[in-house]
Amino acid sequence: MLYKFKSKETSDLIMLAQHARQILTAIGKEPTAQGILLPDEMSTAIQRLQDAVREDEAGVAKNTEIKNQKPQLKEADENIRKFDDAPHSVSLKQRAVPFIDMLKRAQAAQVEVVWGV
């Protein structure tokens, strides 16, 4: 399932449902099938999403530090990576940046962002 975010100021932004739910939850919106984000809500939404990105990056850094401190975990992780054909995961920051840009542009134009499935 896909979510399509729309604004009169930007191109549409399409996300898989699981990623859109993560973004919507981070900004304090219910991940319902349809919704709206008004211009006066966008500053708070942007700040919340930026905070969530910082928390995510801190968690990743901490996990990397723990792996580096424990040689057996680092070796196991490297062995798994050798045999893992799946692409590396996409960070919350990589998913959030286009959405933050959409919110900033919509806010500047004083237009809402709507979404639907």
C-alpha positions in Angstrom: 0.0 0.0 0.0 1.2 3.5 -0.8 0.6 7.0 0.7 0.5 9.9 -1.7 1.3 13.3 -0.1 0.0 16.3 -2.1 0.4 20.0 -2.0 -0.4 22.8 -4.4 3.1 24.1 -4.0 5.1 20.9 -4.7 5.1 17.7 -6.6 3.5 14.7 -5.1 5.5 12.6 -2.7 4.8 8.9 -2.6 5.8 6.6 0.2 5.3 3.0 1.2 2.7 2.7 4.0 5.1 1.6 6.7 7.4 4.6 6.0 4.6 7.1 5.7 3.2 5.8 9.1 6.6 6.3 10.7 6.8 9.9 9.4 3.2 10.7 10.3 3.6 9.3 13.8 6.9 11.3 14.3 5.1 14.6 13.5 2.2 13.8 15.8 -0.5 12.9 13.2 -2.5 9.7 13.2 -1.4 7.5 10.3 -4.9 7.4 8.9 -5.7 6.6 5.3 -6.4 10.3 4.6 -5.4 13.5 6.4 -4.4 17.1 6.2 -1.6 19.1 7.6 -2.4 22.8 7.9 0.3 25.6 7.4 0.1 26.6 11.0 1.0 23.0 12.1 4.0 22.7 9.8 6.6 24.4 12.0 5.9 21.9 14.8 5.8 19.0 12.4 9.2 20.0 10.9 10.7 20.3 14.4 9.3 16.9 15.5 10.6 15.2 12.4 14.0 16.8 12.8 14.1 15.6 16.4 13.2 12.1 15.4 15.9 12.1 12.8 18.5 13.2 15.4 17.3 10.4 17.8 17.5 7.8 15.0 21.0 8.9 14.0 22.1 8.8 17.7 20.7 5.3 18.0 22.6 4.1 14.9 25.8 5.7 16.2 25.4 4.0 19.5 24.8 0.6 17.9 27.9 1.1 15.8 30.0 2.0 18.8 28.8 -1.1 20.7 29.7 -3.3 17.7 33.1 -1.8 17.5 33.7 -2.3 21.2 32.9 -6.0 21.0 35.1 -7.7 18.4 32.9 -10.8 18.1 29.8 -8.7 17.3 31.8 -6.7 14.7 33.0 -10.0 13.1 29.6 -11.5 13.1 28.1 -8.4 11.5 30.8 -8.4 8.8 30.1 -12.1 8.1 26.4 -11.5 7.8 27.0 -8.5 5.5 29.1 -10.7 3.2 26.2 -13.1 2.6 23.4 -10.6 2.7 22.3 -9.7 -0.8 19.6 -7.3 0.4 20.4 -3.6 0.0 21.4 -1.6 3.0 18.5 0.0 4.8 17.4 3.6 4.1 17.7 5.8 7.1 14.9 7.9 8.6 16.8 11.0 7.5 16.8 9.9 3.9 13.1 9.3 4.0 12.4 12.5 6.0 14.3 15.1 3.9 11.9 15.2 0.9 9.0 15.4 3.3 10.6 18.2 5.3 11.3 20.1 2.0 7.6 19.6 1.0 6.5 21.0 4.4 8.8 24.0 4.2 7.7 24.9 0.7 4.0 24.4 1.5 4.3 26.5 4.7 6.0 29.3 2.8 3.2 29.3 0.3 0.6 29.0 3.1 -1.0 25.9 1.5 -1.9 22.6 3.2 -0.4 19.1 2.6 -3.0 16.3 2.2 -2.5 12.6 2.0 -4.3 9.6 1.0 -3.8 5.9 0.2 
